[in-house]
Amino acid sequence: MPEQKNKRQGRPKSEEKHNLILHSASCLFIENGFANTSMDNIAKASGVSKQTVYSHFDNKDALFKAAITKKCQSYQLDTNQLMQGTNANLPLNHYLKRVGAQFIRLIQDPEAVAVFRLVIGEAQSTPHVAKLFYDAGPGASIEAFSEMFFFYGRGALTKANSVQLAIDYCSLLQSEFHNKLLCGVQEAMPDKAISAHVEIAVEKTLLLFNTYCTNKDE
């Protein structure tokens, strides 16, 4: 009689360990800061060996960037997920509203706010951390949004204008709200406020989008 397989089929152990290490590292970065978090600390918090940590991540920099990327992915805001969403054939204004709402939810996520404050606090003493954060977070969002705009431009939008539109859209979404949030003088927006805020950002962005498409060859 053939041996019955275990009906409970979870994720591979290596993936579970990978995510466990990421989670533990994220908590330690927020609690202790980047400079005061070591790979030894992360291994101990994860309940794995230091060798296991290094088998998943080359160094602490790579682990920090991966933690930022993981947070973006949890809000469906990495390039792959954004471009997969374009296959739904949604009109641009509907798609911008959807991703815009997710962007606001990401930047006001308590962990994201804590990491942003951490980066600002360590920018002078550990300047390369700021670049790691920017490349994996804001910079990656701009790159993802620019590809989305270029797709919707369907040949009527240049790559340079796609990037500029992405920068403009992110700036409109963040607005003064994000500065106040980081300073602790603004609370996170509820869903109704997010919708109203995103609606205004989308209206302004569509005007820019149409202008760039019309003036492409000028």
Backbone as JSON, one array per atom type, in Angstrom:
{
  "sequence": "MPEQKNKRQGRPKSEEKHNLILHSASCLFIENGFANTSMDNIAKASGVSKQTVYSHFDNKDALFKAAITKKCQSYQLDTNQLMQGTNANLPLNHYLKRVGAQFIRLIQDPEAVAVFRLVIGEAQSTPHVAKLFYDAGPGASIEAFSEMFFFYGRGALTKANSVQLAIDYCSLLQSEFHNKLLCGVQEAMPDKAISAHVEIAVEKTLLLFNTYCTNKDE",
  "N": [[0.85, -1.19, 0.0], [0.67, 2.16, -0.93], [2.52, 4.79, 0.58], [0.84, 7.28, 2.37], [0.66, 10.7, 1.62], [1.46, 13.59, 3.53], [-1.28, 15.6, 4.19], [-1.16, 18.22, 4.83], [0.28, 20.65, 3.3], [2.6, 22.95, 3.36], [4.5, 26.0, 2.89], [7.8, 25.74, 1.45], [10.49, 24.9, 3.68], [12.75, 26.52, 3.46], [11.74, 28.88, 2.39], [10.05, 29.65, 4.43], [11.91, 30.13, 6.45], [13.31, 32.18, 5.25], [11.37, 34.23, 5.19], [10.92, 34.45, 7.92], [13.38, 35.36, 8.85], [13.46, 37.84, 7.55], [11.27, 39.1, 8.77], [12.09, 39.17, 11.48], [14.41, 40.71, 11.24], [13.34, 43.14, 10.32], [11.86, 43.97, 12.55], [13.95, 44.31, 14.41], [15.5, 46.29, 13.18], [13.76, 48.46, 13.32], [13.43, 48.68, 16.08], [16.04, 48.9, 17.17], [17.56, 50.35, 15.35], [19.52, 50.69, 12.32], [22.37, 50.66, 12.45], [22.86, 49.57, 14.97], [22.0, 47.02, 14.81], [22.93, 43.75, 14.31], [24.06, 41.0, 12.26], [24.33, 38.79, 13.84], [22.52, 39.37, 15.91], [20.16, 39.29, 14.44], [20.11, 36.62, 13.6], [19.86, 35.33, 16.06], [17.36, 36.34, 16.95], [15.78, 35.24, 15.02], [15.98, 32.58, 15.5], [17.72, 30.94, 14.17], [20.83, 29.81, 12.7], [23.74, 31.9, 12.27], [24.99, 31.33, 9.91], [22.88, 30.37, 8.41], [21.39, 32.68, 8.04], [23.14, 34.12, 6.4], [23.05, 32.46, 4.22], [20.74, 33.14, 3.01], [20.84, 35.89, 2.7], [23.25, 38.13, 1.5], [24.5, 40.13, 3.02], [24.08, 42.62, 5.62], [23.14, 44.94, 4.44], [21.82, 44.0, 2.14], [19.8, 42.59, 3.35], [18.38, 44.6, 4.65], [17.43, 46.1, 2.45], [15.84, 44.14, 1.29], [13.89, 43.85, 3.21], [12.56, 46.29, 3.0], [11.6, 46.11, 0.37], [9.89, 43.92, 0.67], [7.89, 45.0, 2.26], [6.77, 46.87, 0.48], [5.8, 45.09, -1.44], [3.79, 43.89, 0.01], [1.76, 45.66, -0.2], [1.1, 45.52, -2.81], [2.74, 47.05, -4.53], [5.11, 46.75, -5.95], [7.13, 46.57, -8.94], [6.5, 44.29, -10.59], [3.97, 43.45, -9.65], [2.47, 45.76, -10.09], [2.57, 45.98, -12.9], [1.35, 43.61, -13.64], [-1.19, 44.22, -12.87], [-2.04, 45.93, -14.86], [-3.02, 44.34, -16.8], [-5.64, 43.99, -16.34], [-7.04, 45.72, -17.82], [-8.08, 48.16, -16.95], [-9.38, 51.51, -17.04], [-7.16, 54.33, -17.13], [-7.6, 56.3, -15.12], [-9.06, 54.88, -13.19], [-7.24, 52.92, -12.51], [-5.13, 54.45, -11.46], [-6.37, 55.47, -9.2], [-6.7, 53.17, -7.7], [-4.05, 52.18, -7.24], [-3.03, 54.44, -6.09], [-4.41, 54.68, -3.66], [-3.4, 52.44, -2.36], [-0.75, 53.21, -2.18], [-0.89, 55.38, -0.37], [-1.77, 53.99, 1.88], [0.46, 52.43, 2.31], [2.56, 54.34, 2.89], [1.62, 55.37, 5.25], [1.59, 53.26, 6.91], [2.37, 51.98, 10.08], [4.88, 50.65, 10.49], [6.27, 51.39, 8.18], [6.41, 54.14, 8.54], [7.96, 54.21, 10.85], [10.39, 53.15, 9.91], [11.07, 55.1, 8.03], [11.51, 57.29, 9.69], [13.64, 56.25, 11.11], [15.62, 56.1, 9.12], [15.96, 58.8, 8.52], [16.94, 59.63, 11.0], [19.39, 58.3, 11.1], [20.73, 59.16, 8.92], [22.91, 60.93, 8.84], [24.95, 59.75, 10.38], [25.1, 57.18, 9.34], [25.17, 57.26, 6.34], [24.83, 55.71, 3.98], [22.67, 54.12, 4.41], [20.41, 55.61, 3.91], [20.43, 55.73, 1.13], [20.09, 53.04, 0.52], [17.51, 52.68, 1.47], [16.09, 54.51, -0.11], [16.49, 53.49, -2.72], [15.23, 50.97, -2.58], [12.7, 51.65, -1.71], [11.15, 54.52, -2.11], [12.45, 55.14, -4.6], [12.12, 52.77, -6.06], [9.35, 52.73, -6.23], [8.84, 54.96, -7.85], [10.07, 54.08, -10.21], [8.44, 51.86, -10.8], [5.91, 53.08, -11.12], [6.51, 54.72, -13.29], [6.86, 52.9, -15.37], [4.28, 51.96, -15.51], [2.88, 54.28, -16.34], [4.09, 54.64, -18.84], [3.19, 52.38, -20.16], [0.42, 52.9, -20.29], [0.53, 55.12, -21.87], [0.89, 54.2, -24.41], [2.68, 54.57, -26.6], [2.47, 57.28, -27.01], [3.82, 58.63, -25.14], [6.9, 59.66, -23.82], [9.81, 57.98, -22.43], [11.19, 59.58, -20.61], [9.24, 61.47, -19.89], [7.44, 59.75, -18.73], [8.78, 58.98, -16.41], [8.91, 61.47, -15.13], [6.18, 61.96, -14.73], [5.64, 59.93, -12.92], [7.15, 60.77, -10.72], [5.84, 63.19, -10.18], [3.26, 62.25, -9.58], [3.68, 60.66, -7.27], [4.58, 62.69, -5.57], [2.32, 64.31, -5.38], [0.6, 62.55, -4.1], [1.91, 62.11, -1.64], [2.21, 64.75, -0.63], [1.66, 67.48, 1.71], [0.72, 66.03, 3.72], [2.32, 63.73, 4.29], [4.65, 64.82, 5.4], [3.63, 65.97, 7.75], [2.68, 63.67, 8.97], [5.05, 62.23, 9.49], [6.18, 63.96, 11.32], [4.54, 63.64, 13.4], [2.26, 65.15, 13.78], [0.03, 64.69, 12.4], [-2.55, 62.39, 11.92], [-3.02, 59.02, 10.7], [-4.79, 58.58, 7.64], [-8.25, 57.77, 7.38], [-10.19, 55.43, 5.36], [-12.12, 56.85, 3.83], [-11.09, 59.46, 3.71], [-8.7, 58.9, 2.42], [-9.62, 58.17, -0.13], [-10.71, 60.61, -1.03], [-8.43, 62.23, -1.03], [-6.74, 60.92, -2.85], [-8.29, 61.12, -5.13], [-8.07, 63.85, -5.86], [-5.33, 63.99, -6.4], [-5.18, 62.26, -8.59], [-6.76, 63.57, -10.53], [-5.19, 65.87, -11.08], [-2.88, 64.63, -12.0], [-3.76, 63.33, -14.31], [-4.25, 65.51, -15.96], [-1.64, 66.37, -16.4], [-0.65, 64.06, -17.63], [-2.16, 63.96, -20.03], [-1.29, 66.33, -21.18], [1.47, 65.84, -21.59], [1.29, 63.7, -23.41], [0.05, 64.96, -25.59], [1.93, 66.88, -26.28], [4.17, 65.49, -27.08], [5.82, 65.4, -29.42], [6.69, 67.96, -29.68]],
  "CA": [[0.0, 0.0, 0.0], [1.55, 3.32, -1.01], [2.54, 5.66, 1.75], [0.03, 8.47, 2.2], [1.37, 11.96, 1.81], [0.9, 14.51, 4.51], [-2.22, 16.5, 3.54], [-0.81, 19.6, 5.13], [1.43, 21.05, 2.5], [2.87, 24.37, 3.55], [5.59, 26.53, 2.08], [9.09, 25.09, 1.73], [11.14, 25.4, 4.89], [13.68, 27.59, 3.13], [10.95, 30.1, 2.23], [9.6, 30.02, 5.76], [13.06, 30.72, 7.15], [13.59, 33.45, 4.57], [10.4, 35.22, 5.68], [11.15, 34.61, 9.35], [14.56, 36.22, 8.99], [13.03, 39.18, 7.13], [10.41, 39.67, 9.82], [12.91, 39.45, 12.67], [15.3, 41.82, 10.91], [12.52, 44.36, 10.27], [11.56, 44.36, 13.94], [15.18, 44.78, 15.05], [15.88, 47.58, 12.56], [12.88, 49.49, 13.86], [13.64, 48.8, 17.52], [17.41, 49.27, 17.55], [18.24, 51.11, 14.31], [20.33, 49.88, 11.41], [23.75, 50.54, 12.92], [22.93, 48.77, 16.19], [21.48, 45.67, 14.53], [23.95, 42.92, 13.67], [23.59, 39.72, 11.71], [24.22, 37.9, 15.01], [21.24, 39.69, 16.56], [19.08, 38.82, 13.57], [20.1, 35.16, 13.67], [19.33, 34.95, 17.38], [15.94, 36.66, 16.99], [15.1, 34.35, 14.08], [16.11, 31.2, 15.95], [18.51, 30.18, 13.2], [22.25, 30.1, 12.8], [24.24, 33.02, 11.48], [25.27, 30.78, 8.59], [21.6, 30.3, 7.71], [21.06, 34.05, 7.64], [23.99, 34.45, 5.25], [22.66, 31.65, 3.06], [19.6, 33.82, 2.4], [21.18, 37.29, 2.42], [24.71, 38.29, 1.45], [24.97, 41.01, 4.08], [23.02, 43.38, 6.29], [22.56, 45.88, 3.47], [20.88, 43.26, 1.31], [18.67, 42.24, 4.21], [17.6, 45.82, 4.87], [16.72, 46.39, 1.21], [14.82, 43.11, 1.1], [12.79, 44.15, 4.14], [11.81, 47.41, 2.42], [10.9, 45.57, -0.8], [8.82, 43.06, 1.17], [6.8, 45.87, 2.71], [6.12, 47.39, -0.73], [5.06, 43.98, -2.04], [2.59, 43.6, 0.81], [0.72, 46.6, -0.65], [1.02, 45.34, -4.26], [3.33, 48.22, -5.15], [6.37, 46.53, -6.64], [6.96, 46.68, -10.39], [5.83, 43.13, -11.16], [2.56, 43.46, -9.3], [1.83, 46.88, -10.77], [2.42, 45.69, -14.32], [0.34, 42.56, -13.76], [-2.48, 44.87, -12.72], [-2.45, 46.59, -16.1], [-3.7, 43.35, -17.64], [-7.08, 44.04, -16.05], [-7.62, 46.66, -18.79], [-8.8, 49.25, -16.3], [-9.04, 52.85, -17.51], [-6.04, 54.88, -16.36], [-8.04, 56.98, -13.9], [-9.43, 53.87, -12.2], [-6.02, 52.25, -12.05], [-4.41, 55.39, -10.61], [-7.06, 55.54, -7.9], [-6.44, 51.94, -6.96], [-2.66, 52.12, -6.76], [-2.82, 55.61, -5.24], [-4.91, 54.35, -2.33], [-2.44, 51.52, -1.77], [0.45, 54.0, -1.87], [-1.15, 56.1, 0.88], [-1.8, 53.01, 2.98], [1.85, 52.03, 2.56], [3.39, 55.36, 3.53], [1.14, 55.64, 6.6], [1.75, 52.03, 7.69], [3.23, 52.3, 11.23], [6.24, 50.16, 10.28], [6.89, 52.21, 7.15], [6.7, 55.43, 9.17], [9.07, 53.99, 11.78], [11.61, 52.98, 9.12], [11.39, 56.4, 7.45], [12.1, 58.09, 10.78], [14.94, 55.63, 11.39], [16.54, 56.51, 8.06], [16.25, 60.22, 8.74], [17.76, 59.74, 12.2], [20.73, 57.74, 10.89], [21.25, 59.63, 7.63], [24.21, 61.6, 8.98], [25.96, 58.83, 10.92], [25.18, 56.02, 8.44], [24.53, 57.83, 5.14], [24.48, 54.76, 2.91], [21.36, 53.53, 4.72], [19.42, 56.42, 3.23], [20.38, 55.31, -0.27], [19.48, 51.71, 0.49], [16.07, 52.87, 1.66], [15.52, 55.19, -1.27], [16.51, 52.59, -3.87], [14.26, 49.88, -2.41], [11.38, 52.19, -1.41], [10.69, 55.6, -3.01], [13.01, 55.02, -5.96], [11.47, 51.63, -6.72], [7.97, 53.13, -6.53], [8.88, 55.84, -9.02], [10.37, 53.25, -11.37], [7.26, 51.06, -11.1], [4.88, 53.97, -11.63], [6.9, 55.22, -14.61], [6.55, 51.84, -16.33], [2.83, 51.94, -15.63], [2.49, 55.41, -17.18], [4.56, 54.39, -20.2], [2.26, 51.39, -20.72], [-0.85, 53.55, -20.6], [0.76, 56.1, -22.91], [0.76, 53.47, -25.68], [3.48, 55.17, -27.66], [2.32, 58.73, -27.04], [4.52, 59.16, -23.97], [8.31, 59.3, -23.81], [10.3, 57.39, -21.18], [11.53, 60.67, -19.7], [8.0, 62.02, -19.37], [6.85, 58.72, -17.86], [9.46, 59.11, -15.12], [8.48, 62.72, -14.52], [4.81, 61.75, -14.28], [5.7, 59.1, -11.72], [7.63, 61.65, -9.64], [4.77, 64.13, -9.88], [2.14, 61.55, -8.94], [4.1, 60.33, -5.9], [4.64, 63.94, -4.8], [0.94, 64.73, -5.11], [0.04, 61.63, -3.11], [2.52, 62.37, -0.33], [1.81, 66.13, -0.28], [2.04, 67.93, 3.04], [0.25, 64.99, 4.63], [3.38, 62.85, 4.73], [5.53, 65.57, 6.3], [2.94, 66.08, 9.04], [2.62, 62.33, 9.54], [6.38, 61.92, 10.02], [6.41, 64.84, 12.47], [3.62, 63.25, 14.47], [1.18, 66.13, 13.97], [-1.06, 64.25, 11.52], [-2.89, 60.99, 12.08], [-3.24, 58.27, 9.47], [-6.09, 58.84, 7.02], [-9.2, 56.67, 7.2], [-10.43, 55.11, 3.96], [-12.87, 57.91, 3.14], [-10.15, 60.55, 3.47], [-7.76, 58.43, 1.41], [-10.29, 58.25, -1.44], [-10.81, 62.02, -1.42], [-7.07, 62.72, -1.27], [-6.27, 60.3, -4.09], [-9.1, 61.68, -6.23], [-7.47, 65.13, -6.26], [-4.02, 63.69, -7.01], [-5.42, 61.64, -9.89], [-7.23, 64.62, -11.44], [-4.05, 66.69, -11.47], [-1.95, 63.79, -12.76], [-4.33, 63.1, -15.63], [-4.0, 66.73, -16.75], [-0.23, 66.3, -16.81], [-0.54, 62.93, -18.57], [-2.72, 64.37, -21.33], [-0.41, 67.38, -21.72], [2.69, 65.2, -22.08], [0.96, 62.92, -24.61], [-0.26, 65.9, -26.68], [3.13, 67.64, -26.66], [5.3, 64.57, -27.19], [6.71, 65.68, -30.54], [7.01, 69.38, -29.73]],
  "C": [[0.89, 1.24, 0.0], [1.42, 4.21, 0.2], [1.74, 6.93, 1.48], [0.86, 9.72, 2.48], [0.66, 12.81, 2.86], [0.0, 15.51, 3.79], [-1.87, 17.96, 3.76], [0.46, 19.97, 4.38], [1.62, 22.55, 2.61], [3.98, 24.82, 2.61], [6.88, 25.79, 2.4], [9.76, 25.71, 2.95], [12.07, 26.57, 4.6], [12.94, 28.91, 2.98], [10.45, 30.59, 3.59], [10.73, 30.69, 6.55], [13.4, 32.08, 6.57], [12.66, 34.54, 5.12], [10.56, 35.48, 7.17], [12.33, 35.55, 9.61], [14.2, 37.67, 8.63], [12.2, 39.85, 8.21], [11.21, 40.06, 11.05], [13.82, 40.65, 12.44], [14.53, 43.13, 10.91], [12.23, 44.87, 11.66], [12.8, 44.94, 14.62], [15.64, 46.12, 14.48], [15.05, 48.71, 13.17], [13.17, 49.74, 15.34], [15.02, 49.37, 17.87], [18.12, 50.18, 16.55], [19.11, 50.19, 13.47], [21.72, 49.62, 11.98], [23.87, 49.6, 14.11], [22.33, 47.38, 16.03], [22.54, 44.89, 13.77], [23.33, 41.65, 13.11], [23.48, 38.68, 12.82], [22.88, 38.11, 15.72], [20.07, 39.11, 15.75], [18.97, 37.3, 13.61], [19.48, 34.68, 14.98], [17.82, 35.18, 17.44], [15.13, 35.72, 16.09], [15.13, 32.9, 14.52], [16.84, 30.32, 14.97], [19.98, 30.53, 13.4], [22.61, 31.3, 11.94], [24.53, 32.57, 10.05], [23.99, 30.7, 7.75], [21.18, 31.68, 7.22], [21.84, 34.43, 6.4], [23.67, 33.61, 4.02], [21.48, 32.27, 2.32], [19.93, 35.25, 1.97], [22.68, 37.48, 2.51], [25.26, 39.1, 2.6], [23.79, 41.78, 4.66], [22.36, 44.37, 5.35], [21.49, 45.19, 2.63], [19.62, 42.9, 2.09], [17.77, 43.44, 4.46], [16.79, 46.17, 3.63], [15.59, 45.39, 0.97], [13.61, 43.36, 2.0], [11.92, 45.29, 3.6], [10.98, 46.92, 1.23], [9.71, 44.72, -0.38], [7.63, 43.89, 1.62], [6.05, 46.44, 1.51], [5.27, 46.3, -1.4], [3.78, 43.68, -1.29], [1.44, 44.54, 0.46], [0.58, 46.57, -2.18], [1.61, 46.52, -5.03], [4.73, 48.0, -5.73], [6.09, 46.47, -8.14], [6.18, 45.52, -10.98], [4.34, 43.15, -10.89], [1.81, 44.6, -9.98], [1.58, 46.56, -12.24], [1.44, 44.54, -14.56], [-1.06, 43.16, -13.68], [-2.96, 45.54, -13.98], [-3.18, 45.63, -17.03], [-5.2, 43.32, -17.4], [-7.8, 45.0, -16.99], [-8.48, 47.75, -18.13], [-8.44, 50.57, -16.96], [-7.98, 53.44, -16.59], [-6.51, 55.53, -15.07], [-8.43, 55.99, -12.81], [-8.19, 53.19, -11.62], [-5.22, 53.15, -11.12], [-5.05, 55.5, -9.24], [-6.75, 54.32, -7.06], [-5.03, 51.91, -6.39], [-2.36, 53.31, -5.85], [-3.27, 55.35, -3.81], [-3.95, 53.4, -1.62], [-1.15, 52.24, -1.37], [0.27, 54.76, -0.56], [-1.15, 55.14, 2.06], [-0.4, 52.53, 3.33], [2.6, 53.09, 3.34], [2.88, 55.73, 4.93], [1.12, 54.37, 7.47], [2.72, 52.33, 8.84], [4.67, 51.82, 11.07], [6.98, 51.0, 9.25], [7.28, 53.58, 7.71], [7.91, 55.31, 10.09], [10.39, 53.86, 11.03], [12.04, 54.32, 8.52], [12.06, 57.28, 8.5], [13.48, 57.57, 11.14], [15.98, 56.1, 10.39], [16.94, 57.97, 8.22], [17.19, 60.4, 9.93], [19.19, 59.28, 12.0], [21.4, 58.27, 9.62], [22.64, 60.25, 7.75], [25.29, 60.63, 9.45], [26.16, 57.6, 10.02], [24.53, 56.39, 7.11], [24.12, 56.83, 4.08], [23.14, 54.09, 3.15], [20.25, 54.29, 4.01], [19.29, 56.02, 1.77], [19.77, 53.92, -0.41], [17.96, 51.82, 0.56], [15.44, 53.48, 0.42], [15.43, 54.23, -2.47], [15.42, 51.52, -3.78], [12.84, 50.39, -2.19], [10.93, 53.24, -2.41], [11.18, 55.46, -4.44], [12.35, 53.89, -6.74], [10.03, 51.96, -7.08], [7.91, 54.01, -7.76], [9.14, 55.04, -10.29], [9.14, 52.43, -11.79], [6.15, 51.91, -11.7], [5.22, 54.46, -13.04], [6.61, 54.17, -15.69], [5.04, 51.75, -16.57], [2.35, 53.07, -16.54], [2.89, 55.18, -18.63], [3.64, 53.4, -20.9], [0.97, 52.06, -21.15], [-0.69, 54.62, -21.68], [0.66, 55.51, -24.3], [1.44, 54.18, -26.84], [3.4, 56.68, -27.74], [3.07, 59.42, -25.91], [5.97, 58.72, -24.02], [8.69, 58.68, -22.47], [10.58, 58.48, -20.15], [10.27, 61.28, -19.08], [7.27, 61.03, -18.46], [7.46, 58.8, -16.46], [9.0, 60.37, -14.4], [7.06, 62.62, -14.0], [4.78, 60.94, -12.99], [6.14, 59.92, -10.51], [6.53, 62.61, -9.21], [3.63, 63.45, -9.13], [2.48, 61.18, -7.49], [4.12, 61.57, -5.01], [3.25, 64.42, -4.44], [0.3, 63.83, -4.06], [0.6, 61.9, -1.72], [2.1, 63.73, 0.21], [2.32, 66.54, 1.09], [1.65, 66.91, 4.1], [1.4, 64.14, 5.18], [4.35, 63.54, 5.68], [4.91, 65.66, 7.7], [2.88, 64.73, 9.75], [3.95, 61.96, 10.19], [6.7, 62.74, 11.26], [5.48, 64.53, 13.63], [2.5, 64.24, 14.73], [-0.01, 65.82, 13.07], [-1.3, 62.77, 11.74], [-3.07, 60.33, 10.72], [-4.65, 58.54, 8.95], [-6.99, 57.61, 7.06], [-9.51, 56.5, 5.72], [-11.14, 56.23, 3.2], [-11.95, 59.08, 2.79], [-9.12, 60.17, 2.41], [-8.36, 58.58, 0.02], [-10.35, 59.69, -1.93], [-9.45, 62.59, -1.79], [-6.55, 62.2, -2.61], [-7.02, 60.87, -5.3], [-8.49, 62.97, -6.76], [-6.14, 64.89, -6.96], [-4.18, 63.11, -8.41], [-5.86, 62.68, -10.91], [-6.07, 65.46, -11.96], [-3.07, 65.89, -12.34], [-2.47, 63.52, -14.17], [-4.16, 64.32, -16.53], [-2.57, 66.74, -17.27], [-0.03, 65.21, -17.86], [-1.0, 63.34, -19.96], [-1.84, 65.44, -21.99], [0.86, 66.78, -22.31], [2.41, 64.41, -23.37], [0.72, 63.83, -25.81], [0.99, 66.57, -27.2], [4.36, 66.78, -26.89], [6.31, 65.01, -28.26], [7.11, 67.15, -30.64], [8.36, 69.65, -29.11]]
}
